Amino acid sequence: MTSTAPRTAAARPAAPPLVLTRARLGAGGPPVSLRVDGGRITAVVPAAERPPLRTGERVVDLDGRTVLPGLRDAHVHMTQWAGTRRRTDLSAARSARQAADAVAAATAGLPPGEIFLGCNFRDGLWPDAPHRDLLDAAAPGRPVALVGADLHAVWMNSACLALIGADHPTGLLREQACMAALAALPEADEETADRWVAQACEAAAARGVTGVTDFEYADNLANWTRRTAAAAPAVRVSASVWSQHLESAIERGLRTGDPVPGADPLVRMGPLKMITDGSLNTRTALCYDPYPGLAGQQDAHGLELVPSADLVRLMRRAAAHGIEPAVHAIGDRANAVVLDAFAEVRCRGRVEHAQLLTPADVPRFAELGVTAGVQPEHAVDDRDVADRHWAGRTGRAFPYRDLLDAGARLEFGSDAPVAPLDPWRAIAAAVHRSADDRPSWHPEQEIPVRDALTAACGGRRLVRVGDRADLAVVDTDPLTADAAALRAMPVHATLLAGRWTYGGPED
């Protein structure tokens, strides 16, 4: 049973002061020493001018390593990511039959009746269609639920459909039906789920991450208040709200960026999240052009999940109370609708994904002051399905260089579990537009390493005096790293408000 008693975040002692010597200030930067005190950077001086030590300060020699602002993942579904880290990955399946065979192999030794959860299948290029009969034969009598890589589809067998009290002719459920089915699945208890989330945050810190925006489809304010009652998270958290929780947040007087009462100070009120269309892989992203082979059919152009009038109403309500909207838009028509809504409401906010844009809409991001929250790993993961379903339009798909050149602010995320929570993969994808041995996909949309780092660090370019001491220390200068080295960047240590969350000196 969930307790309703008020909780108070656990008090923590102040981080001890540090002096970091023989560091390099940013990518390609000069050698410096940094003083960290009270959770902030209080001095940055040339390496030859190491600040005199004060009582209680600890000196840490970084041996020429590069110090960057802490990285941020601006789009995570934290509970789903934490659970997916324990699920069977089906991304290698090239057909529905292969996926079913993988399920048969993975379930062979499991206790009878135990539910099987898989993830990351991509059916957009499969020669055959997912069907519950395939999974029924692969795992007779066992409930099986396979979540699509984009989180907009779930493939269930008959036993799993029966488990949640549903029926479906094929077992492949998309969009709202998918969300409802996933919500009906048995969940791990709160204690277990919170432990998994804490471990996922620690794993993120090991990749240099100091902050995330959590877009989990849940009451995120309540969940993060509970999670941080006993211990601080390993990352800063911006906790989003969905429309069903908007009025509660307004009643509490919470504005985007505010501390959440009762939670650890690392947890802040995030944006209002809304989803206006579907996704590319499910062919539900809302586009001006129909999907190949679907012309004349219902939903051939994708799905509009929130009518524009409702979108404007919700955005206006949130903005009037200091809550910034973060609106999912993938197809070019969806992006136009969302930008029109921002133009009407005249508020700050974000477009999440911005995967396919018309040339006329690219400059509107900067003109309206709207941040493009993008996931570069999706560009390399989805290049083949985009070439098929957005044929002739991929020159304006994932158009990061066009957005930068137009003055837009980019912030990188993973959309984990759609892609792993690892900002170095996003940086490498944005810079090189390939994740394998193939040439760059639309190299005209590549962006420079420095700009990619800025987008992955929440807009911070360099560590400066007065900044919060949220730092990532890496072994390789990103400017000298090739594509493989950038993608697998070795992180030496991570500090959050001057406290080591990964690596650091041994006591």
TORKE-514761 format. One record per residue (C-alpha): residue number from 1; residue in three letters; x, y, z. Coordinates in steps of 0.02 Angstrom, whole numbers, plus 50000, padded with zeros to 5 digits. Example, Ala and Ser with C-alpha at 12.3 -4.5 7.8 and 13.67 -1.06 7.14 Angstrom:
// TORKE-514761
[site 1,"ala",[50615,49775,50390]]
[site 2,"ser",[50684,49947,50357]]
END
This chain:
// TORKE-514761
[site 1,"met",[50000,50000,50000]]
[site 2,"thr",[50064,50174,49958]]
[site 3,"ser",[50086,50286,50110]]
[site 4,"thr",[49998,50455,50107]]
[site 5,"ala",[50101,50525,50251]]
[site 6,"pro",[50199,50682,50208]]
[site 7,"arg",[50382,50653,50172]]
[site 8,"thr",[50531,50766,50193]]
[site 9,"ala",[50690,50754,50089]]
[site 10,"ala",[50837,50688,50187]]
[site 11,"ala",[50963,50821,50241]]
[site 12,"arg",[51138,50806,50170]]
[site 13,"pro",[51301,50879,50230]]
[site 14,"ala",[51384,51006,50117]]
[site 15,"ala",[51506,50938,49989]]
[site 16,"pro",[51687,50960,50046]]
[site 17,"pro",[51787,51093,49953]]
[site 18,"leu",[51900,51035,49811]]
[site 19,"val",[52040,51100,49703]]
[site 20,"leu",[52051,51014,49533]]
[site 21,"thr",[52224,51032,49459]]
[site 22,"arg",[52300,50993,49288]]
[site 23,"ala",[52130,51002,49205]]
[site 24,"arg",[52088,51062,49030]]
[site 25,"leu",[51946,51186,49021]]
[site 26,"gly",[51823,51119,48892]]
[site 27,"ala",[51853,51036,48725]]
[site 28,"gly",[52018,51097,48655]]
[site 29,"gly",[52037,51210,48806]]
[site 30,"pro",[52188,51272,48904]]
[site 31,"pro",[52262,51191,49060]]
[site 32,"val",[52183,51261,49218]]
[site 33,"ser",[52150,51232,49401]]
[site 34,"leu",[51974,51247,49471]]
[site 35,"arg",[51912,51276,49648]]
[site 36,"val",[51746,51198,49697]]
[site 37,"asp",[51663,51258,49858]]
[site 38,"gly",[51485,51259,49918]]
[site 39,"gly",[51431,51161,49766]]
[site 40,"arg",[51491,51295,49644]]
[site 41,"ile",[51644,51342,49543]]
[site 42,"thr",[51730,51481,49641]]
[site 43,"ala",[51891,51498,49541]]
[site 44,"val",[51961,51453,49370]]
[site 45,"val",[52143,51501,49348]]
[site 46,"pro",[52286,51452,49232]]
[site 47,"ala",[52368,51289,49285]]
[site 48,"ala",[52529,51380,49334]]
[site 49,"glu",[52430,51489,49456]]
[site 50,"arg",[52353,51353,49562]]
[site 51,"pro",[52252,51438,49699]]
[site 52,"pro",[52328,51426,49873]]
[site 53,"leu",[52253,51286,49975]]
[site 54,"arg",[52131,51323,50113]]
[site 55,"thr",[52098,51223,50268]]
[site 56,"gly",[51998,51067,50229]]
[site 57,"glu",[52020,51074,50041]]
[site 58,"arg",[52063,50918,49946]]
[site 59,"val",[52174,50924,49792]]
[site 60,"val",[52128,50809,49647]]
[site 61,"asp",[52252,50794,49504]]
[site 62,"leu",[52157,50766,49341]]
[site 63,"asp",[52317,50729,49243]]
[site 64,"gly",[52271,50832,49090]]
[site 65,"arg",[52093,50768,49072]]
[site 66,"thr",[51956,50877,48997]]
[site 67,"val",[51826,50956,49111]]
[site 68,"leu",[51657,50989,49033]]
[site 69,"pro",[51492,51054,49101]]
[site 70,"gly",[51389,50907,49163]]
[site 71,"leu",[51287,50828,49025]]
[site 72,"arg",[51097,50829,49025]]
[site 73,"asp",[50975,50710,48945]]
[site 74,"ala",[50828,50822,48904]]
[site 75,"his",[50705,50682,48865]]
[site 76,"val",[50693,50522,48967]]
[site 77,"his",[50554,50405,49020]]
[site 78,"met",[50644,50355,49178]]
[site 79,"thr",[50535,50216,49247]]
[site 80,"gln",[50520,50133,49076]]
[site 81,"trp",[50707,50152,49047]]
[site 82,"ala",[50746,50076,49216]]
[site 83,"gly",[50634,49927,49176]]
[site 84,"thr",[50694,49909,48996]]
[site 85,"arg",[50873,49887,49057]]
[site 86,"arg",[50811,49718,49121]]
[site 87,"arg",[50711,49667,48967]]
[site 88,"thr",[50758,49562,48816]]
[site 89,"asp",[50819,49672,48673]]
[site 90,"leu",[50740,49627,48505]]
[site 91,"ser",[50822,49764,48402]]
[site 92,"ala",[50919,49635,48300]]
[site 93,"ala",[50759,49552,48235]]
[site 94,"arg",[50735,49582,48049]]
[site 95,"ser",[50562,49505,48037]]
[site 96,"ala",[50414,49460,48145]]
[site 97,"arg",[50467,49277,48128]]
[site 98,"gln",[50642,49316,48193]]
[site 99,"ala",[50570,49411,48339]]
[site 100,"ala",[50455,49266,48383]]
[site 101,"asp",[50601,49144,48371]]
[site 102,"ala",[50701,49255,48490]]
[site 103,"val",[50556,49252,48612]]
[site 104,"ala",[50548,49062,48602]]
[site 105,"ala",[50734,49049,48642]]
[site 106,"ala",[50727,49177,48783]]
[site 107,"thr",[50577,49098,48870]]
[site 108,"ala",[50635,48918,48860]]
[site 109,"gly",[50706,48914,49035]]
[site 110,"leu",[50585,49030,49124]]
[site 111,"pro",[50464,48970,49258]]
[site 112,"pro",[50293,48925,49185]]
[site 113,"gly",[50169,49067,49172]]
[site 114,"glu",[50293,49207,49210]]
[site 115,"ile",[50261,49358,49100]]
[site 116,"phe",[50393,49393,48968]]
[site 117,"leu",[50434,49572,48921]]
[site 118,"gly",[50537,49617,48769]]
[site 119,"cys",[50580,49783,48691]]
[site 120,"asn",[50653,49878,48545]]
[site 121,"phe",[50574,49788,48398]]
[site 122,"arg",[50561,49892,48238]]
[site 123,"asp",[50431,49827,48117]]
[site 124,"gly",[50435,49971,47995]]
[site 125,"leu",[50549,49875,47876]]
[site 126,"trp",[50494,49697,47913]]
[site 127,"pro",[50435,49589,47767]]
[site 128,"asp",[50301,49509,47876]]
[site 129,"ala",[50178,49580,48000]]
[site 130,"pro",[50179,49553,48189]]
[site 131,"his",[50034,49442,48241]]
[site 132,"arg",[49984,49368,48407]]
[site 133,"asp",[49980,49193,48330]]
[site 134,"leu",[50169,49198,48306]]
[site 135,"leu",[50195,49236,48490]]
[site 136,"asp",[50065,49107,48543]]
[site 137,"ala",[50166,48974,48454]]
[site 138,"ala",[50332,49040,48520]]
[site 139,"ala",[50279,49040,48703]]
[site 140,"pro",[50121,48935,48725]]
[site 141,"gly",[50018,48991,48873]]
[site 142,"arg",[50144,49122,48931]]
[site 143,"pro",[50095,49307,48927]]
[site 144,"val",[50212,49398,48808]]
[site 145,"ala",[50220,49587,48781]]
[site 146,"leu",[50348,49663,48664]]
[site 147,"val",[50364,49852,48666]]
[site 148,"gly",[50412,49939,48505]]
[site 149,"ala",[50573,50038,48499]]
[site 150,"asp",[50478,50202,48484]]
[site 151,"leu",[50359,50162,48630]]
[site 152,"his",[50209,50190,48515]]
[site 153,"ala",[50168,50006,48486]]
[site 154,"val",[50157,49847,48588]]
[site 155,"trp",[50143,49671,48519]]
[site 156,"met",[50052,49549,48633]]
[site 157,"asn",[50003,49368,48622]]
[site 158,"ser",[49833,49296,48667]]
[site 159,"ala",[49883,49254,48845]]
[site 160,"cys",[49942,49431,48878]]
[site 161,"leu",[49786,49507,48801]]
[site 162,"ala",[49682,49396,48914]]
[site 163,"leu",[49788,49448,49063]]
[site 164,"ile",[49741,49631,49039]]
[site 165,"gly",[49561,49591,48990]]
[site 166,"ala",[49578,49646,48810]]
[site 167,"asp",[49555,49572,48638]]
[site 168,"his",[49633,49621,48474]]
[site 169,"pro",[49633,49533,48305]]
[site 170,"thr",[49823,49544,48278]]
[site 171,"gly",[49891,49586,48450]]
[site 172,"leu",[49986,49736,48380]]
[site 173,"leu",[49918,49889,48469]]
[site 174,"arg",[49969,50066,48424]]
[site 175,"glu",[49959,50239,48502]]
[site 176,"gln",[49818,50258,48631]]
[site 177,"ala",[49778,50072,48627]]
[site 178,"cys",[49962,50036,48658]]
[site 179,"met",[49970,50157,48805]]
[site 180,"ala",[49814,50083,48883]]
[site 181,"ala",[49879,49906,48864]]
[site 182,"leu",[50048,49948,48940]]
[site 183,"ala",[49963,50035,49086]]
[site 184,"ala",[49861,49878,49119]]
[site 185,"leu",[50013,49763,49130]]
[site 186,"pro",[50067,49708,49304]]
[site 187,"glu",[50200,49826,49371]]
[site 188,"ala",[50345,49804,49488]]
[site 189,"asp",[50304,49865,49663]]
[site 190,"glu",[50358,50043,49707]]
[site 191,"glu",[50507,49989,49810]]
[site 192,"thr",[50576,49882,49669]]
[site 193,"ala",[50540,50011,49534]]
[site 194,"asp",[50620,50149,49638]]
[site 195,"arg",[50775,50043,49663]]
[site 196,"trp",[50787,50013,49476]]
[site 197,"val",[50768,50200,49443]]
[site 198,"ala",[50906,50241,49568]]
[site 199,"gln",[51020,50116,49482]]
[site 200,"ala",[50978,50192,49312]]
[site 201,"cys",[51025,50365,49378]]
[site 202,"glu",[51191,50298,49440]]
[site 203,"ala",[51224,50221,49270]]
[site 204,"ala",[51185,50389,49190]]
[site 205,"ala",[51308,50475,49306]]
[site 206,"ala",[51440,50353,49245]]
[site 207,"arg",[51418,50428,49072]]
[site 208,"gly",[51443,50607,49134]]
[site 209,"val",[51258,50646,49155]]
[site 210,"thr",[51211,50770,49292]]
[site 211,"gly",[51030,50805,49244]]
[site 212,"val",[50877,50732,49157]]
[site 213,"thr",[50703,50785,49110]]
[site 214,"asp",[50583,50645,49154]]
[site 215,"phe",[50435,50629,49035]]
[site 216,"glu",[50371,50467,49110]]
[site 217,"tyr",[50184,50448,49085]]
[site 218,"ala",[50147,50456,49271]]
[site 219,"asp",[50126,50573,49419]]
[site 220,"asn",[50309,50620,49413]]
[site 221,"leu",[50301,50750,49552]]
[site 222,"ala",[50233,50621,49674]]
[site 223,"asn",[50352,50486,49615]]
[site 224,"trp",[50510,50591,49632]]
[site 225,"thr",[50454,50659,49800]]
[site 226,"arg",[50439,50481,49862]]
[site 227,"arg",[50602,50423,49784]]
[site 228,"thr",[50707,50562,49859]]
[site 229,"ala",[50636,50555,50034]]
[site 230,"ala",[50775,50439,50092]]
[site 231,"ala",[50918,50478,49973]]
[site 232,"ala",[50966,50608,49844]]
[site 233,"pro",[50965,50553,49662]]
[site 234,"ala",[51129,50541,49566]]
[site 235,"val",[51064,50671,49441]]
[site 236,"arg",[50960,50828,49443]]
[site 237,"val",[50781,50793,49390]]
[site 238,"ser",[50658,50904,49299]]
[site 239,"ala",[50493,50815,49330]]
[site 240,"ser",[50364,50844,49195]]
[site 241,"val",[50176,50845,49219]]
[site 242,"trp",[50045,50779,49099]]
[site 243,"ser",[49878,50863,49067]]
[site 244,"gln",[49786,50757,49197]]
[site 245,"his",[49904,50825,49331]]
[site 246,"leu",[49911,51004,49269]]
[site 247,"glu",[49776,51075,49383]]
[site 248,"ser",[49856,50997,49535]]
[site 249,"ala",[50022,51079,49494]]
[site 250,"ile",[49935,51246,49467]]
[site 251,"glu",[49846,51231,49634]]
[site 252,"arg",[50014,51201,49718]]
[site 253,"gly",[50082,51358,49636]]
[site 254,"leu",[50222,51264,49548]]
[site 255,"arg",[50308,51346,49401]]
[site 256,"thr",[50434,51266,49284]]
[site 257,"gly",[50603,51269,49371]]
[site 258,"asp",[50534,51281,49548]]
[site 259,"pro",[50593,51161,49685]]
[site 260,"val",[50462,51028,49720]]
[site 261,"pro",[50407,51042,49903]]
[site 262,"gly",[50449,50886,50002]]
[site 263,"ala",[50571,50821,49872]]
[site 264,"asp",[50760,50834,49870]]
[site 265,"pro",[50821,51005,49808]]
[site 266,"leu",[50889,50916,49655]]
[site 267,"val",[50709,50888,49596]]
[site 268,"arg",[50625,51032,49506]]
[site 269,"met",[50458,51062,49424]]
[site 270,"gly",[50471,51025,49239]]
[site 271,"pro",[50363,51066,49087]]
[site 272,"leu",[50188,51012,49037]]
[site 273,"lys",[50204,50866,48916]]
[site 274,"met",[50081,50839,48774]]
[site 275,"ile",[50086,50720,48624]]
[site 276,"thr",[50010,50785,48462]]
[site 277,"asp",[50052,50644,48340]]
[site 278,"gly",[50125,50470,48331]]
[site 279,"ser",[50294,50408,48270]]
[site 280,"leu",[50386,50366,48111]]
[site 281,"asn",[50408,50179,48138]]
[site 282,"thr",[50222,50155,48172]]
[site 283,"arg",[50179,50268,48024]]
[site 284,"thr",[50073,50376,48137]]
[site 285,"ala",[50178,50536,48136]]
[site 286,"leu",[50066,50670,48061]]
[site 287,"cys",[50131,50721,47889]]
[site 288,"tyr",[50074,50825,47742]]
[site 289,"asp",[50111,50680,47623]]
[site 290,"pro",[50031,50508,47642]]
[site 291,"tyr",[50135,50358,47689]]
[site 292,"pro",[50182,50246,47541]]
[site 293,"gly",[50046,50124,47498]]
[site 294,"leu",[49918,50208,47612]]
[site 295,"ala",[49854,50348,47500]]
[site 296,"gly",[49665,50360,47512]]
[site 297,"gln",[49657,50259,47673]]
[site 298,"gln",[49602,50325,47840]]
[site 299,"asp",[49750,50395,47938]]
[site 300,"ala",[49861,50383,47783]]
[site 301,"his",[49944,50545,47838]]
[site 302,"gly",[49968,50488,48019]]
[site 303,"leu",[49869,50535,48174]]
[site 304,"glu",[49822,50699,48255]]
[site 305,"leu",[49811,50649,48438]]
[site 306,"val",[49766,50820,48509]]
[site 307,"pro",[49655,50940,48410]]
[site 308,"ser",[49739,51108,48385]]
[site 309,"ala",[49604,51200,48484]]
[site 310,"asp",[49634,51087,48635]]
[site 311,"leu",[49822,51107,48615]]
[site 312,"val",[49809,51297,48620]]
[site 313,"arg",[49691,51290,48769]]
[site 314,"leu",[49807,51180,48872]]
[site 315,"met",[49962,51278,48824]]
[site 316,"arg",[49879,51443,48869]]
[site 317,"arg",[49820,51375,49037]]
[site 318,"ala",[49993,51311,49080]]
[site 319,"ala",[50086,51465,49020]]
[site 320,"ala",[49973,51580,49120]]
[site 321,"his",[50037,51494,49276]]
[site 322,"gly",[50221,51487,49231]]
[site 323,"ile",[50224,51308,49168]]
[site 324,"glu",[50312,51290,49000]]
[site 325,"pro",[50239,51170,48872]]
[site 326,"ala",[50343,51030,48798]]
[site 327,"val",[50249,50964,48647]]
[site 328,"his",[50287,50803,48553]]
[site 329,"ala",[50285,50831,48365]]
[site 330,"ile",[50370,50715,48239]]
[site 331,"gly",[50287,50737,48069]]
[site 332,"asp",[50302,50899,47970]]
[site 333,"arg",[50117,50936,47984]]
[site 334,"ala",[50120,50906,48172]]
[site 335,"asn",[50267,51023,48191]]
[site 336,"ala",[50177,51159,48094]]
[site 337,"val",[50023,51140,48205]]
[site 338,"val",[50128,51151,48363]]
[site 339,"leu",[50226,51302,48304]]
[site 340,"asp",[50062,51386,48258]]
[site 341,"ala",[50003,51354,48436]]
[site 342,"phe",[50160,51431,48509]]
[site 343,"ala",[50135,51582,48395]]
[site 344,"glu",[49956,51602,48458]]
[site 345,"val",[49996,51578,48643]]
[site 346,"arg",[50161,51675,48636]]
[site 347,"cys",[50247,51575,48772]]
[site 348,"arg",[50414,51492,48796]]
[site 349,"gly",[50427,51306,48780]]
[site 350,"arg",[50492,51158,48683]]
[site 351,"val",[50451,51050,48534]]
[site 352,"glu",[50503,50873,48572]]
[site 353,"his",[50578,50777,48424]]
[site 354,"ala",[50551,50898,48277]]
[site 355,"gln",[50600,50756,48161]]
[site 356,"leu",[50525,50814,47996]]
[site 357,"leu",[50510,50999,47958]]
[site 358,"thr",[50460,51102,47808]]
[site 359,"pro",[50589,51234,47758]]
[site 360,"ala",[50466,51371,47809]]
[site 361,"asp",[50453,51304,47986]]
[site 362,"val",[50640,51290,48022]]
[site 363,"pro",[50667,51477,48060]]
[site 364,"arg",[50509,51486,48167]]
[site 365,"phe",[50595,51399,48313]]
[site 366,"ala",[50714,51545,48338]]
[site 367,"glu",[50582,51674,48294]]
[site 368,"leu",[50464,51606,48427]]
[site 369,"gly",[50600,51566,48555]]
[site 370,"val",[50551,51383,48554]]
[site 371,"thr",[50684,51254,48599]]
[site 372,"ala",[50703,51103,48486]]
[site 373,"gly",[50722,50953,48600]]
[site 374,"val",[50797,50825,48482]]
[site 375,"gln",[50865,50648,48492]]
[site 376,"pro",[51008,50626,48367]]
[site 377,"glu",[51020,50439,48397]]
[site 378,"his",[50849,50423,48317]]
[site 379,"ala",[50919,50494,48155]]
[site 380,"val",[51043,50351,48136]]
[site 381,"asp",[50925,50219,48205]]
[site 382,"asp",[50784,50270,48089]]
[site 383,"arg",[50878,50314,47931]]
[site 384,"asp",[50817,50160,47836]]
[site 385,"val",[50636,50172,47889]]
[site 386,"ala",[50641,50359,47850]]
[site 387,"asp",[50710,50323,47677]]
[site 388,"arg",[50563,50208,47646]]
[site 389,"his",[50418,50301,47726]]
[site 390,"trp",[50480,50480,47703]]
[site 391,"ala",[50556,50450,47532]]
[site 392,"gly",[50605,50612,47445]]
[site 393,"arg",[50592,50711,47607]]
[site 394,"thr",[50738,50649,47711]]
[site 395,"gly",[50843,50801,47668]]
[site 396,"arg",[50734,50894,47793]]
[site 397,"ala",[50724,50752,47920]]
[site 398,"phe",[50819,50774,48083]]
[site 399,"pro",[50881,50942,48014]]
[site 400,"tyr",[51001,50992,48152]]
[site 401,"arg",[51118,51098,48048]]
[site 402,"asp",[50972,51192,47970]]
[site 403,"leu",[50902,51228,48143]]
[site 404,"leu",[51069,51287,48210]]
[site 405,"asp",[51100,51397,48059]]
[site 406,"ala",[50929,51474,48085]]
[site 407,"gly",[50974,51519,48265]]
[site 408,"ala",[50872,51386,48354]]
[site 409,"arg",[50920,51320,48524]]
[site 410,"leu",[50949,51132,48521]]
[site 411,"glu",[50946,51020,48673]]
[site 412,"phe",[50988,50836,48657]]
[site 413,"gly",[50899,50690,48736]]
[site 414,"ser",[50887,50503,48712]]
[site 415,"asp",[50700,50471,48734]]
[site 416,"ala",[50761,50321,48835]]
[site 417,"pro",[50713,50182,48820]]
[site 418,"val",[50693,50222,48634]]
[site 419,"ala",[50882,50248,48636]]
[site 420,"pro",[51001,50214,48781]]
[site 421,"leu",[51024,50353,48908]]
[site 422,"asp",[51199,50398,48848]]
[site 423,"pro",[51228,50575,48782]]
[site 424,"trp",[51390,50526,48697]]
[site 425,"arg",[51292,50420,48574]]
[site 426,"ala",[51185,50573,48536]]
[site 427,"ile",[51337,50685,48515]]
[site 428,"ala",[51421,50562,48396]]
[site 429,"ala",[51260,50540,48296]]
[site 430,"ala",[51237,50727,48276]]
[site 431,"val",[51418,50754,48224]]
[site 432,"his",[51439,50603,48108]]
[site 433,"arg",[51260,50553,48058]]
[site 434,"ser",[51304,50368,48062]]
[site 435,"ala",[51314,50233,48194]]
[site 436,"asp",[51390,50097,48086]]
[site 437,"asp",[51511,50078,47941]]
[site 438,"arg",[51397,50166,47816]]
[site 439,"pro",[51433,50343,47757]]
[site 440,"ser",[51353,50490,47842]]
[site 441,"trp",[51165,50501,47811]]
[site 442,"his",[51133,50676,47744]]
[site 443,"pro",[51302,50747,47793]]
[site 444,"glu",[51237,50922,47757]]
[site 445,"gln",[51146,50907,47924]]
[site 446,"glu",[51302,50864,48026]]
[site 447,"ile",[51345,50989,48162]]
[site 448,"pro",[51514,51034,48240]]
[site 449,"val",[51574,50946,48397]]
[site 450,"arg",[51568,51106,48500]]
[site 451,"asp",[51386,51137,48455]]
[site 452,"ala",[51341,50956,48491]]
[site 453,"leu",[51424,50969,48662]]
[site 454,"thr",[51328,51128,48699]]
[site 455,"ala",[51164,51044,48653]]
[site 456,"ala",[51208,50895,48763]]
[site 457,"cys",[51257,51007,48910]]
[site 458,"gly",[51092,51101,48921]]
[site 459,"gly",[51160,51253,48831]]
[site 460,"arg",[51319,51272,48934]]
[site 461,"arg",[51478,51291,48830]]
[site 462,"leu",[51611,51311,48965]]
[site 463,"val",[51632,51294,49151]]
[site 464,"arg",[51633,51469,49226]]
[site 465,"val",[51655,51546,49397]]
[site 466,"gly",[51487,51550,49486]]
[site 467,"asp",[51419,51398,49394]]
[site 468,"arg",[51351,51250,49489]]
[site 469,"ala",[51489,51121,49504]]
[site 470,"asp",[51401,50996,49391]]
[site 471,"leu",[51550,50929,49294]]
[site 472,"ala",[51599,50786,49180]]
[site 473,"val",[51783,50737,49172]]
[site 474,"val",[51830,50640,49015]]
[site 475,"asp",[51990,50550,48966]]
[site 476,"thr",[51988,50604,48783]]
[site 477,"asp",[51969,50779,48714]]
[site 478,"pro",[51807,50772,48612]]
[site 479,"leu",[51885,50880,48476]]
[site 480,"thr",[52017,50747,48440]]
[site 481,"ala",[51902,50595,48453]]
[site 482,"asp",[51848,50501,48297]]
[site 483,"ala",[51670,50439,48278]]
[site 484,"ala",[51696,50277,48375]]
[site 485,"ala",[51793,50361,48515]]
[site 486,"leu",[51664,50499,48531]]
[site 487,"arg",[51522,50374,48541]]
[site 488,"ala",[51612,50271,48676]]
[site 489,"met",[51689,50421,48764]]
[site 490,"pro",[51780,50362,48922]]
[site 491,"val",[51712,50460,49070]]
[site 492,"his",[51836,50475,49212]]
[site 493,"ala",[51724,50557,49342]]
[site 494,"thr",[51563,50655,49368]]
[site 495,"leu",[51524,50787,49499]]
[site 496,"leu",[51352,50848,49547]]
[site 497,"ala",[51350,51008,49651]]
[site 498,"gly",[51531,50972,49694]]
[site 499,"arg",[51497,50795,49751]]
[site 500,"trp",[51567,50642,49660]]
[site 501,"thr",[51428,50538,49585]]
[site 502,"tyr",[51548,50434,49482]]
[site 503,"gly",[51735,50405,49494]]
[site 504,"gly",[51832,50529,49597]]
[site 505,"pro",[51974,50499,49719]]
[site 506,"glu",[51980,50346,49828]]
[site 507,"asp",[51967,50380,50014]]
END
